[in-house]
Structure formats: structure tokens, C-alpha cells
Amino acid sequence: MSNGKIIDGKAFAEDLRGRVAVLAAQFEAHAGRKAGLAVVLVGEDPASQVYVRSKGKQTVACGMASFEHKLPEDTGEGALLDLVEKLNADPAVDGILVQLPLPPHIDEQKVIAAINPDKDVDGFHVISAGRLAVGQPGFVPCTPLGCLMLLKDRLGSLSGLDAVVIGRSNIVGKPMAQLLLAESCTVTVAHSRTRDLPAVVRRADIVVAAVGRAEMVKADWLKPGATVIDVGINRVPDTRPGAEPGKTRLVGDVDYAGAIQVAGAITPVPGGVGPMTIAVLLRNTLVAAHRNAGIALADDAI
Ligand code: GUN
């Protein structure tokens, strides 16, 4: 997906969904059923509703079955755990995703722990995190796996490269670091307590920014030619000349306009990492379906 310096995540995600669709049709022919993804949404958070609708649509568009479970905000933890148990036992369901955040009266960790790790297509279960850490087959969280796919597409082998991950969340920073380590990068995980972050970032051939702070990473922090992956999605007032008063726009964690002058390649926001997350979720569901049905899928098939 080369387009000069800009890494086109939207085009890569589209291509990935196309490859998933081809393999999903082959899976259906072999297994006599579609690969299936169950998505559980508790409550009415507008952003979560948009995500869940989008996941359902893209799942069906790829030729897989989508099972949506929408539960009211006041659903008890016990009722949610019962539903997860039902989905664990349902042979039509290959992947289970419980949309986060959950309402405050529900313990997220308890719910994630209840998901069968073989159906954990989000990769959030501690067993999935452990499998990633020790290099066993398992499921990897979708956003960092999408970032890795973009990096390998752009750079080929990552072996020996210096990588700096900014952010240490369980969902992005930590699994990203594990993935880069498995590719034989020399990995530094930076965070809010890191001393002299610009100097740390300046060493990096690969920068993955996942802190959630608008345009924090500046052009003069980057080593010339570095590959920059921007995971941030921040809504800020649009103060550009000519912008309507009160309008907002999306920006990443990297000062894109400056960074593109220095970087070798960079993901834009929007249109970079964002579209990869759902595409990788569909990829993980397809892999889960093959494993659950005992049908072989080559490691490099997708
Ligand atoms: N909420 C926002 N992104 C995600 C995601 O990737 N998975 C889940 N389960 N919840 C989310």
C-alpha cells in the first residue's frame, strides 16, 4: 500500500477484508457453515453503537455470520456472564466480542475472563496476553496487530530495528511491544513518566504513538526517515485558517503536518490505523473459525 510517505491504512484494510471474504467463502464450503462473530453491547453509548453497527455490517459483507446482542444499560453482571457462557457453548459462534467500556456496575475483567480464550478475537483475555508473551498461537488485540501489518507491508523485515512504543495500555502499548519484540526489534516502551521523551523517540526507526494526547509527538523528535504509526484519535477545535467557528476535527498523537516532512512514512488520522481495527477483527474471527472447526489455515494465509 505504498503512496509516497503516506501509509494508506484505509486501502490496506479494504484489501485485507477482500482476502478475508475469499477465505470465508472457502471456509463455508469446507465446514458447511459460516464463520460467526458475536458482538455484545450493553447500554447506549453512542460511539459504541456506531462501532457495533459497523462491525456487524462488515462481518456480513465478508460472508460471515453476525450475532448482535444488545442489552439494556441496567443489565446485571450475572446476566451478562450467563450470555457469555451461552456464546462459549454455541458452535455457530467462533468469536466473541464484548464492546467496552461496560457500565460501571459491571466488572470488565470478570467478563473478559469468562470468554473462552479460543473465541477471544479481541485478544483481551489474560490467556491471550500470556500466549502472545511466550510466543504461542493465540489471539492478538486488533489495533496493534493492524499496526504490525502496516509496518511489515512498508518495511519488510523489522529485524534489528529500534522501535519506540509510546503508551503502555493493555490494549495497544503492551501487545504492540510484544509483537515488535517477536519481530526482533529492539523495543522501548515509553510512557507518562519517561524522562526526556524527545531523546528516546529520536533513537527510533519505528515510532508507535498510542497515548491519546493530540499532536504530542513533534517533528523534531523524529529521526529522519523513521516510520511513524499514529494510533491516536483525538477530537480538537478546528483552528485552521478559514475553518468555521465551533467546528472540530480529528487529529492523531503526532503533529502530522510537521512529522511528514521528516518521517520516511507515516499513517494519517483519519485513514491510517483506524480502519485496520475492524478488518483485523474479521481476520481474527476467520482464524478462530478454522481452529474451532479443525480446518487447517496456513500461518501466512492472512
Ligand atoms: N471499544 C473500543 N474499541 C474496542 C475494541 O476493539 N474491542 C472492544 N471489545 N471494545 C472496544
Boltz pocket constraint, residues with backbone or C-beta under 6 A from the ligand:
constraints:
  - pocket:
      binder: B
      contacts: [[A, 51], [A, 97], [A, 98], [A, 99], [A, 100], [A, 101], [A, 122], [A, 142], [A, 277]]
      max_distance: 6.0
